[in-house]
Amino acid sequence: MKLFTGLLTIIATIALFTACNGGGGFLSASGTNNEVFVVIDDTAWESAPGRALFDVLNSNVKALPQPEPNFTIQQITPENFTSTFKMARNIIIPDISSIYSEPKLSAEIDKYAVGQVIMNIHAPDSASFVKFVTENKESIVNYFVTKELERVSKWLKNEIPTPVPRVQQKFGINIHFPKGMTNVTEHPDFYWATNNAARGRKDIVIYQFPYTTETVFEKDSLIAIRNRTLGKYIKGSFNSEMTTAKVYPPDYRRIEVDGIFRAELRGLWEMTTDMMGGPFVMHAFVNDNTGMVIVVETFVYAPESNKRNLMRNLEATLYTISLPQHEDVEIVP
């Protein structure tokens, strides 16, 4: 049951790039999560091209309660781009030269190290470079964010090779949780795991319902479903219920991950009569083995703390999801 066929419009960021698998590296790429190295000389970095690229990378993460940049940016000059820095996980190399007739992007995967991506941005002159990176801001950001999520999801599956058994039994999907998600609450067709931490609390919620129509994957429908479901099962002080905050209209898109079409909702949650709140990301898709719509949602609560890395590390859980072979599925309510 492949939904959205003929209806799904995906701006696939990776389609903008010509990826080359260099395979020249055997060591794993280094650096911290969400860090990008820009290889550019000091003069260009302080001029219009460098400032335009900085503004793209320094743009705010979507759906966080306070401004945080998408990436930590490290500028390095070409002469200092030696073997140590060539091991970085995310690298951008601007290339402005009259040999190019028009701006374009290309990507090299694993050129110097495993798990590395190098983005080359070519342009014939400074003005076209600035225009190009500004117009392609979202694609550039999404490309590196997706690579980070894929890296963390791969690490999660290596760290904990076995998918969560109870989720397999209850929903017929494979998913790998980070360590510490030991506090579990269950209801029919509903599963909630949390680390219940006083600082940096992480939560994962999974629920399902029968698939009847594609309209269930529309933005307003998903918001109504999450408000109804989470309001019913997630309660707080003063008779409060979890709901979707209206101060930030959720971002919505349709994507494909490992061949599964998903509707993604990204926004802020809050408790109706309490002061608690934070960011969330939801993926909804159809389990072809069961005919059920599966909703998996991650959210965090970390007041007075930065949330970018915390949220992205938890969001990577969504990229560990897979469907087992049909004959291997045995649903146990």
C-alpha positions as semicolon CSV with decimal commas, in nm:
position;residue;x (nm);y (nm);z (nm)
1;M;0,000;0,000;0,000
2;K;0,223;0,280;-0,125
3;L;0,042;0,600;-0,036
4;F;0,097;0,935;-0,201
5;T;0,193;0,773;-0,537
6;G;0,110;1,035;-0,795
7;L;0,028;1,279;-0,517
8;L;0,354;1,301;-0,328
9;T;0,555;1,611;-0,414
10;I;0,900;1,582;-0,264
11;I;1,168;1,845;-0,290
12;A;1,440;1,587;-0,247
13;T;1,744;1,776;-0,135
14;I;1,975;1,502;-0,243
15;A;1,852;1,531;-0,601
16;L;2,024;1,867;-0,620
17;F;2,362;1,708;-0,576
18;T;2,577;1,482;-0,787
19;A;2,710;1,243;-0,526
20;C;3,044;1,074;-0,575
21;N;3,139;0,787;-0,347
22;G;3,508;0,845;-0,318
23;G;3,565;0,567;-0,070
24;G;3,912;0,698;-0,004
25;G;3,883;0,698;0,373
26;F;3,892;0,408;0,613
27;L;3,870;0,598;0,941
28;S;3,544;0,742;1,066
29;A;3,480;1,112;1,015
30;S;3,549;1,325;1,322
31;G;3,400;1,633;1,477
32;T;3,100;1,715;1,691
33;N;2,737;1,678;1,592
34;N;2,595;1,959;1,377
35;E;2,937;2,111;1,309
36;V;3,024;2,233;0,957
37;F;3,371;2,330;0,832
38;V;3,384;2,592;0,556
39;V;3,706;2,593;0,353
40;I;3,744;2,952;0,233
41;D;4,009;3,222;0,258
42;D;3,970;3,501;0,510
43;T;3,896;3,773;0,255
44;A;3,615;3,578;0,085
45;W;3,474;3,473;0,423
46;E;3,436;3,836;0,527
47;S;3,295;3,943;0,190
48;A;2,949;3,889;0,038
49;P;2,990;3,516;-0,053
50;G;3,114;3,422;0,292
51;R;2,847;3,627;0,468
52;A;2,573;3,472;0,254
53;L;2,692;3,120;0,332
54;F;2,728;3,205;0,701
55;D;2,370;3,334;0,709
56;V;2,244;3,007;0,559
57;L;2,430;2,784;0,806
58;N;2,360;3,014;1,099
59;S;1,986;3,027;1,031
60;N;1,763;2,922;1,318
61;V;1,652;2,563;1,370
62;K;1,282;2,524;1,297
63;A;1,035;2,467;1,578
64;L;1,248;2,537;1,883
65;P;1,114;2,760;2,160
66;Q;1,423;2,981;2,147
67;P;1,661;3,077;1,861
68;E;1,944;2,829;1,801
69;P;2,161;2,809;1,488
70;N;2,129;2,509;1,260
71;F;2,504;2,444;1,275
72;T;2,821;2,528;1,461
73;I;3,038;2,689;1,193
74;Q;3,415;2,656;1,167
75;Q;3,597;2,853;0,896
76;I;3,937;2,731;0,776
77;T;4,161;2,865;0,501
78;P;4,258;2,639;0,210
79;E;4,625;2,635;0,310
80;N;4,530;2,512;0,658
81;F;4,298;2,243;0,524
82;T;4,541;1,967;0,615
83;S;4,493;1,598;0,690
84;T;4,347;1,660;1,037
85;F;4,068;1,886;0,911
86;K;4,007;1,663;0,612
87;M;3,861;1,409;0,856
88;A;3,572;1,642;0,948
89;R;3,223;1,501;0,902
90;N;3,067;1,804;0,727
91;I;3,269;2,021;0,489
92;I;3,167;2,296;0,246
93;I;3,410;2,416;-0,020
94;P;3,301;2,730;-0,210
95;D;3,454;2,749;-0,560
96;I;3,407;3,077;-0,743
97;S;3,566;3,078;-1,087
98;S;3,491;3,199;-1,440
99;I;3,531;2,839;-1,564
100;Y;3,171;2,779;-1,453
101;S;2,882;2,898;-1,667
102;E;2,627;2,881;-1,385
103;P;2,610;2,796;-1,014
104;K;2,575;2,433;-0,910
105;L;2,619;2,198;-0,618
106;S;2,802;1,868;-0,600
107;A;2,866;1,633;-0,309
108;E;3,144;1,387;-0,234
109;I;3,065;1,109;0,012
110;D;3,335;0,938;0,225
111;K;3,618;1,106;0,033
112;Y;3,864;1,123;0,322
113;A;3,674;0,938;0,597
114;V;3,376;0,712;0,641
115;G;3,058;0,902;0,724
116;Q;3,184;1,225;0,569
117;V;3,010;1,456;0,324
118;I;3,183;1,735;0,133
119;M;2,962;1,984;-0,045
120;N;3,119;2,185;-0,328
121;I;2,939;2,505;-0,427
122;H;3,051;2,625;-0,770
123;A;2,968;2,966;-0,916
124;P;3,110;3,187;-1,194
125;D;3,119;3,502;-0,977
126;S;3,042;3,635;-0,631
127;A;2,701;3,776;-0,718
128;S;2,572;3,449;-0,861
129;F;2,718;3,258;-0,563
130;V;2,531;3,479;-0,315
131;K;2,205;3,449;-0,510
132;F;2,240;3,072;-0,546
133;V;2,312;2,987;-0,181
134;T;2,038;3,224;-0,064
135;E;1,778;3,070;-0,296
136;N;1,886;2,715;-0,201
137;K;1,911;2,782;0,172
138;E;1,654;2,520;0,275
139;S;1,803;2,249;0,054
140;I;2,156;2,309;0,184
141;V;2,042;2,303;0,546
142;N;1,817;1,998;0,499
143;Y;2,095;1,807;0,327
144;F;2,336;1,838;0,619
145;V;2,064;1,789;0,881
146;T;1,954;1,468;0,708
147;K;2,313;1,343;0,700
148;E;2,343;1,409;1,072
149;L;2,019;1,222;1,144
150;E;2,135;0,929;0,932
151;R;2,469;0,914;1,116
152;V;2,307;0,915;1,458
153;S;2,047;0,656;1,353
154;K;2,325;0,429;1,228
155;W;2,507;0,476;1,559
156;L;2,186;0,393;1,750
157;K;2,142;0,068;1,559
158;N;2,504;-0,027;1,623
159;E;2,483;0,070;1,991
160;I;2,160;-0,126;2,046
161;P;2,135;-0,379;1,761
162;T;1,804;-0,530;1,872
163;P;1,486;-0,331;1,796
164;V;1,251;-0,269;2,089
165;P;1,074;-0,608;2,130
166;R;0,748;-0,475;2,274
167;V;0,709;-0,225;1,992
168;Q;0,765;-0,506;1,741
169;Q;0,492;-0,709;1,910
170;K;0,244;-0,424;1,951
171;F;0,286;-0,233;1,624
172;G;0,476;-0,464;1,389
173;I;0,765;-0,223;1,326
174;N;1,134;-0,218;1,407
175;I;1,267;0,082;1,598
176;H;1,580;0,139;1,807
177;F;1,551;0,355;2,117
178;P;1,843;0,535;2,282
179;K;1,950;0,401;2,619
180;G;1,760;0,510;2,926
181;M;1,405;0,502;2,788
182;T;1,298;0,271;3,067
183;N;0,977;0,430;3,196
184;V;0,697;0,284;2,985
185;T;0,321;0,344;2,980
186;E;0,087;0,139;2,762
187;H;-0,274;0,162;2,653
188;P;-0,452;-0,011;2,363
189;D;-0,272;0,097;2,044
190;F;-0,058;0,341;2,246
191;Y;0,298;0,315;2,379
192;W;0,495;0,584;2,564
193;A;0,859;0,557;2,671
194;T;1,060;0,823;2,855
195;N;1,385;0,859;3,043
196;N;1,188;1,067;3,298
197;A;1,495;1,283;3,355
198;A;1,477;1,597;3,565
199;R;1,702;1,771;3,309
200;G;1,696;1,688;2,940
201;R;1,384;1,473;2,949
202;K;1,329;1,266;2,632
203;D;1,002;1,102;2,529
204;I;0,894;0,872;2,245
205;V;0,527;0,805;2,176
206;I;0,390;0,547;1,931
207;Y;0,024;0,498;1,846
208;Q;-0,181;0,349;1,564
209;F;-0,526;0,342;1,407
210;P;-0,676;0,182;1,096
211;Y;-0,597;0,342;0,762
212;T;-0,910;0,459;0,578
213;T;-0,818;0,756;0,362
214;E;-0,514;0,953;0,246
215;T;-0,661;1,270;0,393
216;V;-0,549;1,147;0,734
217;F;-0,197;1,253;0,633
218;E;-0,291;1,614;0,572
219;K;-0,147;1,871;0,811
220;D;-0,465;1,973;0,991
221;S;-0,572;1,610;1,026
222;L;-0,243;1,510;1,189
223;I;-0,260;1,803;1,431
224;A;-0,614;1,706;1,533
225;I;-0,515;1,341;1,578
226;R;-0,213;1,420;1,797
227;N;-0,411;1,665;2,010
228;R;-0,686;1,409;2,062
229;T;-0,455;1,114;2,131
230;L;-0,187;1,281;2,341
231;G;-0,446;1,491;2,523
232;K;-0,614;1,169;2,628
233;Y;-0,306;0,984;2,751
234;I;-0,049;1,248;2,853
235;K;-0,165;1,447;3,155
236;G;0,008;1,702;3,374
237;S;-0,056;1,912;3,682
238;F;-0,377;2,109;3,727
239;N;-0,573;1,872;3,500
240;S;-0,358;1,976;3,206
241;E;-0,334;1,785;2,878
242;M;-0,071;1,779;2,608
243;T;-0,161;1,973;2,294
244;T;0,001;2,141;1,996
245;A;0,108;2,499;2,069
246;K;-0,053;2,757;1,840
247;V;0,219;3,016;1,890
248;Y;0,425;2,832;1,625
249;P;0,223;2,683;1,335
250;P;0,380;2,338;1,282
251;D;0,599;2,278;0,979
252;Y;0,470;2,002;0,754
253;R;0,622;1,802;0,471
254;R;0,600;1,463;0,302
255;I;0,924;1,266;0,277
256;E;1,052;0,921;0,193
257;V;1,280;0,731;0,430
258;D;1,408;0,387;0,326
259;G;1,127;0,347;0,078
260;I;0,851;0,440;0,325
261;F;0,645;0,751;0,252
262;R;0,592;0,955;0,566
263;A;0,413;1,271;0,666
264;E;0,627;1,481;0,900
265;L;0,499;1,735;1,149
266;R;0,742;1,954;1,341
267;G;0,630;2,204;1,603
268;L;0,595;2,291;1,969
269;W;0,394;2,110;2,235
270;E;0,251;2,253;2,554
271;M;0,031;2,154;2,847
272;T;-0,310;2,321;2,843
273;T;-0,312;2,461;3,198
274;D;0,055;2,425;3,290
275;M;0,379;2,602;3,197
276;M;0,549;2,298;3,045
277;G;0,636;2,281;2,676
278;G;0,903;2,207;2,416
279;P;0,967;2,087;2,060
280;F;0,834;1,773;1,892
281;V;0,875;1,587;1,562
282;M;0,617;1,337;1,435
283;H;0,636;1,085;1,151
284;A;0,316;0,915;1,031
285;F;0,306;0,632;0,778
286;V;0,117;0,317;0,684
287;N;0,238;-0,022;0,800
288;D;0,180;-0,222;0,481
289;N;0,187;-0,545;0,684
290;T;-0,106;-0,451;0,906
291;G;-0,298;-0,177;0,724
292;M;-0,260;0,050;1,025
293;V;-0,142;0,409;1,032
294;I;0,160;0,427;1,263
295;V;0,249;0,754;1,432
296;V;0,588;0,787;1,602
297;E;0,663;1,109;1,783
298;T;0,966;1,235;1,971
299;F;0,963;1,533;2,205
300;V;1,186;1,681;2,473
301;Y;1,150;1,892;2,783
302;A;1,459;2,089;2,875
303;P;1,368;2,429;3,019
304;E;1,639;2,695;3,013
305;S;1,866;2,468;2,805
306;N;1,965;2,453;2,441
307;K;1,764;2,187;2,262
308;R;1,907;2,154;1,911
309;N;2,141;1,864;1,974
310;L;1,910;1,698;2,227
311;M;1,619;1,709;1,985
312;R;1,814;1,597;1,677
313;N;1,972;1,306;1,861
314;L;1,624;1,191;1,965
315;E;1,475;1,262;1,622
316;A;1,729;1,022;1,474
317;T;1,522;0,746;1,635
318;L;1,266;0,805;1,359
319;Y;1,530;0,711;1,103
320;T;1,585;0,370;1,263
321;I;1,229;0,263;1,178
322;S;1,181;-0,024;0,936
323;L;0,912;-0,278;0,853
324;P;0,992;-0,646;0,914
325;Q;0,917;-0,905;0,649
326;H;0,546;-0,984;0,643
327;E;0,595;-1,345;0,746
328;D;0,793;-1,231;1,050
329;V;0,510;-1,014;1,186
330;E;0,316;-1,140;1,486
331;I;0,111;-0,869;1,652
332;V;0,054;-0,911;2,026
333;P;-0,180;-0,641;2,169
